[in-house]
Amino acid sequence: MENRLRVLRAEQGWSQAELGDRIGVSRQAVNAIETGKHDPSLLLAFKIADVFGQTVEAVFRPDLTPATGASQHE
C-alpha cells in the first residue's frame, strides 16, 4: 500500500518516534509502514489519518499493481 506518511510527518516536524507515541506504536512500526514493508490495520490507519487531520484515503492508496493470477477489481 502506498502512503504519504513520511511527507505528512515531515510537514509536522515529527520524528518517527514522536508519531509512534501519538498513535501508540513503536518507531520501528512507523518505519515499516512508511517504507511499505507493513500495511497498518484499519484501526491504525484511521488513527494515523486522524492525527494528521486527514481522511484515510488522503494518507493511504492501495497498490494497484496486479497480483499474480488474480484481478484486483473482482
C-alpha positions as CSV (number, residue, x, y, z in Angstrom):
1,M,0.0,0.0,0.0
2,E,1.3,3.4,-0.9
3,N,1.2,6.2,1.7
4,R,2.0,9.8,2.3
5,L,3.1,9.2,5.9
6,R,6.7,10.4,5.5
7,V,5.6,13.6,3.8
8,L,2.9,14.4,6.4
9,R,5.2,13.6,9.3
10,A,7.9,15.9,7.9
11,E,5.3,18.7,7.5
12,Q,4.6,18.4,11.2
13,G,8.3,18.2,12.1
14,W,7.8,14.9,13.9
15,S,10.3,12.1,14.2
16,Q,9.1,8.5,13.6
17,A,9.3,8.0,17.4
18,E,7.1,11.1,18.0
19,L,4.5,9.9,15.5
20,G,4.6,6.4,17.1
21,D,3.9,7.9,20.5
22,R,0.9,9.8,19.2
23,I,-0.6,6.7,17.6
24,G,0.5,4.1,20.1
25,V,3.1,2.1,18.1
26,S,6.9,1.9,18.0
27,R,9.2,3.9,15.9
28,Q,10.0,0.6,14.0
29,A,6.4,0.1,13.2
30,V,6.1,3.7,11.8
31,N,9.2,3.0,9.7
32,A,7.8,-0.3,8.4
33,I,4.5,1.4,7.4
34,E,6.4,4.4,5.7
35,T,8.5,2.0,3.7
36,G,5.7,-0.2,2.7
37,K,7.0,-3.3,4.5
38,H,3.9,-3.4,6.6
39,D,0.3,-2.3,6.0
40,P,-1.5,-0.9,9.1
41,S,-4.7,-2.4,10.4
42,L,-7.8,-0.5,9.6
43,L,-8.0,0.9,13.1
44,L,-4.4,2.1,13.0
45,A,-4.9,3.6,9.5
46,F,-7.8,5.7,11.0
47,K,-5.6,6.7,14.0
48,I,-2.9,7.8,11.6
49,A,-5.3,9.8,9.4
50,D,-6.9,11.4,12.5
51,V,-3.6,12.6,14.0
52,F,-2.9,14.4,10.7
53,G,-6.5,15.7,10.3
54,Q,-6.8,13.8,7.0
55,T,-9.0,11.1,5.6
56,V,-7.7,7.6,5.3
57,E,-7.9,8.0,1.5
58,A,-5.8,11.1,1.7
59,V,-3.0,9.2,3.5
60,F,-3.1,5.7,2.0
61,R,-3.6,4.4,-1.5
62,P,-3.8,0.8,-2.5
63,D,-1.0,-0.6,-4.6
64,L,-2.8,-1.1,-7.9
65,T,-0.2,-3.4,-9.5
66,P,-1.9,-6.7,-10.5
67,A,-1.4,-9.6,-8.1
68,T,-0.2,-12.8,-9.6
69,G,-3.1,-14.6,-11.2
70,A,-5.8,-12.5,-9.5
71,S,-7.7,-9.4,-10.5
72,Q,-7.6,-6.5,-8.1
73,H,-11.1,-5.4,-9.2
74,E,-13.1,-8.6,-8.7
